[in-house]
Amino acid sequence: MAGRGMRPEPASGRATRPALKLLGLVVGLFSFLTVTYLVAESYGWTAERRVTAQIESMAQHGFGRVGVGLAVVGLLVVDLVLPVPSSLVMTLAGRFLGVSGGFVCNVVGSLGAAAVGYVACRRYGRGTFQRLFGTDTEHVEALFERFGPWVIVLSRPVPMLTEVVSCLAGLTDMAFKRFFALSLLGTAPISLAYAWLGRKAADPMSLQWPLLIAFVLPGIGMAAVRLISRNGAAGPRAHREATGASTSDASTP
């Protein structure tokens, strides 16, 4: 009798639950990263003067450019899970290593963090996701199938968002080579901009254009790639249609 009074759950409700769980995962990751950063900031660990003094001390006390470069790469990699002021570190890389050296270290460190997040979630994340939320990762797959390339490229300059996206990408079937290439496309401009900014820090107007270019250029690049791929796909399709039309005309008496 009690079972007769129960109404089946609408299909829309069943479809909404996994989406809400995915949203909860994203919010949870953001919250964790935000809390760790706020705690570190309250203790002064992320203060500009402190970080600058530490890297400057390494440069002046026998570690040299190699030591500074390793420190920059290491800090950017652990930024995946620890509250590191990555924008400041990337700027200091340009200041102490020059534009080219800072650029290389910024790219290596940033891509290292992206790779670690992707690989860790690819290996351990799916099982954890299913245990926590009682569902598979199909909604993450659907999200990345539709928006993945844009999300990866455009999130690279945004602190915390880039770490979350790297972890989510590891939950999908996206190939590592593709993820790495897209991450490089979004990382290179911002890495160069911060390195240039660090080298030209004496100029107060130097902040505007490099950061603007770094944020806009990945989007322009992705739009160009997508346009070229569409045109490339349209060419063979049009050729097949024209060939099919000519064949049908020829067969008509």
Steps between C-alpha positions, in 0.01 A plus 500: 500500500779739587674421174189598301507848647858565397540682172794427269763770494479717187771439241606864525566455872713191439700690235551797728653306788834413331531858373451630852761254627746624238425858605557397861838351405608821327382716790675267745832524314470878480417520869798286598742709292349825626520399867862386471592827331325709764672309779838547336429867442402550865843366603678718245629205297377651173609858572677661205792622709558161657492303175715758323754501785529121496562477128735798509693335783542186292633704210754680719628213714660260259196334345517713188263488205471122509385505861250776434370316195452179697325692777263663250417168335452327835274771638283499189465122511396485867257785430267219395430422867678768704424874519776644282464853357567375150460836327765651727733203454470520122572872510806448721622238254525771236669735743779261604530278191419739218216474252614179329610320817192609690277396214648149483477445877146636512387265223676196647362560850147578389479202266653282769216589735243438227652160418511392866135596552392322182696181566402479869129534420527263204650232723313552827223750433238288327469244778496775762237691302275194481539423871426858603210571266366155414511565125744479213673793329271521197398859576865605521552320169206685345630834624846446355366353179320826433712767666824322596750672269366847575482435873858373517654779292308790650537380860880492493551866602241480781632395843319207666276447197791352305568245777134397511484460122817290491350263757168480317678426171663200665155355569417493129624296203684799355843384382795634695668632183193707415467629855869590509485680165195702604662585832814617320289719271346673800816506714759640258352850458446563870846361583663735252293795619594452866868445415503817292320687774753388759787621284334836427350548847648850527245615244163548675312475172652164415229310688213576265586378153688178575226368728227605258679323216562192714133467588366577151753319281406144604137569415593643161722201432227254590249685281745489207566128548130426518427708188777327306381157609143582399610623158717195459209272580264696277728463197489118474129501584423745219714296263312181586165673454606642163631162390179330608291758315700462178476121521124510541466742207711278282290193583175682417390425137 
